[in-house]
Amino acid sequence: MQVLVAMSGGVDSSVTAALLKDEGFELVGLFMRNGVTAGSAAKSNKQGCCSLADSQDARFVASQLGARFYVLNFAEDFQRVIDYFVDEYKRGRTPNPCAVCNTDLKFGKLLDYAKMVGAEKVATGHYSRVEHRDGRWRLLRGVDRSKDQSYYLFGLTQEQLSRALFPLGGMTKPEVRDLAGKFDLKTRDKPESMEICFVPEGDYRAVVAEHSPESLKRGDIMSVGGVKLGEHDGIAGFTIGQRRGIGIAAPKALYVVKLEPETNTVVVGDVEDLEIERIRVANLNWIAFEDLPEGEEVRAIVKVRYRHDGDPATIIGGKDSVEVVFDEPIRAATPGQCAVFYATDSDEVLGGGWIV
């Protein structure tokens, strides 16, 4: 069987390719150029993404494994992701570009390309698992909970899951590093990237300023009680729950509790002001079942951000969205982020959507 492997030049995708080669698959390696200029590749404690050096690393590993290798320019497609990213911040929401990229590019455009080259499957280095059971494709957390990436994959359809391979889903990161050494891969000691690929320095405001400078307008910072506390240089870049970088000297910690793009206002308050008991989630994708009919309920563990263990909740089906009612109040559920629903008794992803 021929498999298209998304190769970033990092250790995870390199080991993914090596494992599949070892299992007898015919490999086609593909590096996605995003069109964003990266100053350099891996340096000390971080690596660049989609740089020339990264593509060279990916090409070298593909050559080691005897795989065909291609570099494709996805700049136009990535630009749509960047536009979404900037627009969400302008609207006072916090975007999740990785989830969008996985659904639309890695398992959208790459699947289209796989068909062109005759590959039946697309493999990536995600720490997640997929299996077929009871007539449906199932998405599960990765065994290594500290690296699990199922949160970013909730948007995959049954068709996309049927063609996805995640060889690392049953492994821990140290095990992957060990395998990279055993396979003698060039990338075995390469640091991993923890940044969004088109935000190489982690400066989100700089991206917004570059693509939409007119959106960074001065506005008021108000308390939840309606008292003006100061001014800001644009709501883009602020996010619900933010504590650092607000720019106000106060005797106690202040948090961003609300963003009002219509008045260009940032509202701050105490940590208790972040607590909410329910959220509305729209643009749903169900994986474990076809749909949740209006008025029906399902129990789940709900994650509202990547670095969140999840909280027990009841999901109530609606016409075009669902209401999520938590057993106990949670903090900083941010509009624009994903809410992903997990089974209460297993690692299975039930589905998910976008917090509104």
Order of alpha helices (4+ residues) and beta strands (2+ residues): beta-alpha-beta-alpha-beta-alpha-alpha-alpha-beta-beta-beta-alpha-beta-alpha-alpha-beta-beta-beta-beta-beta-beta-beta-beta-beta-beta
